[in-house]
Amino acid sequence: VLMRHATEEKFPPVGSAVFRNGKQWAILLFSRDFTRPYQVGIQLPKGLKKCKASVWELNAEDMSTRTGFHTSPRSLRLRNGSQILVPAHSVQLITFQE
């Protein structure tokens, strides 16, 4: 799983980590920018079809309380080239199965 940033900065404004356990995948996206959101593109490995994914978000609206964490994930149809908006100062966890 690769990400493409719409910027040419030395240090990308959005960091990522990818985990795989058998047919289960998780993509962790974390914003390094406290002021601007960024759009990133997801490039899936060959052979992976579009699938239903779940997205959990932790944002910086009020990090001093638990209200910044959204316990109900939103659904996403993930496919090669999907564009994901990563809000400023936030973390997103995307999970899906092959």
N, C-alpha and C positions, 0 to 999 in steps of 0.2 A: 504494500500500500504506500503510495507516494503522494506527496502534496506539492502543489504548485502555487507559489505566492505571486501576487500581482505586483511585486516590488523587487527591486534589484539591490536592496540594502545588504550590507555585509552580514549582519545578524538579522535573520527573518523576524518579523514582528509576532509571528505565531510559531510556537514550538510544537513538537508532536512526538508521540511514542505509539508504537503499534505492538499489540500482543495477540498471539494466536495459540489456541489450545484445541487441537483437532480441527473441527469445523467451526468453532466459535472464534470470533474476532472481536477486538476492542481497539478503538482509536482514541487516544487522548490528545486533545488540542488545548493549548494554553496560550493566552495572549500575554505578550511581553510589553504591550503598549497600554498605558493607563488612560489614554485620551481618545484613541480612534479604533473603530471596529475594522476588521479585515475580512475579505472574502478569500477563501482558499478552495482549490479544486482537489478532489480526491481521485487518484488514479488507482483502480483496483488491479490486482494481478490478473493475467490472462486466464480465461476460463470461468471467472466469477461472474455470474449473471446479476441483474438487479435484484435486490432483496429488500425486505422490510427491516429497518433498523430502529433502534431506540436511542434517544438522545437525552442525556441528563446534563443540566447546566448549573454551574456555581458562578454567580456574577458578583460584581462589586458594588451593587446598588446600596447594600447595607451589610458589609462584611462583619460588623460588630455583633450581629444577631444571626439567628438561624434563618431569617427570612430571605437571605441571599441564595439559599439552596432550594432548587425546585425538585421536590421528591417525586412528582409525577413526570415520567418521561414523555416526551412528545415523539410521535412516530414520523418516520422519514422513509421514502422510497430511495434507497441508495443504489446508485449505478456508477459505472465508470464515467468520470467527468463531472460528477455531482459537485455543485458549488455550496459551500457551507459558510455561513456568516458567523464569525467569531467576534462577539462583542468585546469592547475594550475591557481590560482587566477582568477576564473571566476564564473559566475552565469548562470544557465540554468533553463528555465521555459518550462515544458512539459505539454501540454494540450490535452485532449481527451474526447470523450463521450462514454458511455456504449452502 
